[in-house]
Amino acid sequence: MRLELPRMSGRVVARAVVVLVALAPFPAVTHEGAGSPIVLRSAVDDEPLDMAALQGSDVPPAVSEFVRTGRNPYIGNAQAAADGKQRFEQWCQICHLADASGRMGPSLVDDVYNYKRSHTDLGMFEIVYGGAAGAMQPFNERMTPDEILKVIAYVRSLRPK
């Protein structure tokens, strides 16, 4: 017995695609359009994070570029990574160890992620800035956004090439 399925018009298929896209999980960071700043989201509930510290005339150029493009301008910058290492040693190594291989906190140098978003610099920024479930507290009151970007540059420099 052969089952006959009704034919769908292109319009019906297009509407179905729109519905499926609308129902897809929200991305870690959205970019509303050309020239629009990114929207940082909580790793816990995907709600937008307070971005007041990332905006204004006193924000360092690297942070402004990050908010505008979603790219960390410090990646590959040896001085920024060295600065990031100092903050990492101060705030992060207690949970992630000096080599970032993980202890109480997860490894930051392998491809196993507690939060899929942390494989990107945007996602890692969200987690450091806004915190995550468990022991990972938000560091937005302990480090500036510029320092967080430098810590990310340092962590990325530790990954095997």
Protein Blocks (a to p, Z undefined) as FASTA:
>chain_A
ZZddddddfklmmmmmmmmmmmpccdfbdcfbghiacddddfklopacdfklmgcjklcf
klmmmmmnopafkgopaklmmmmmmmmmmmmmmmnojnlnopkbccfkbcbdfblklmpm
klmmmmmmnopehjlccfklmbcfklmmmmmmmmmmmpcZZ
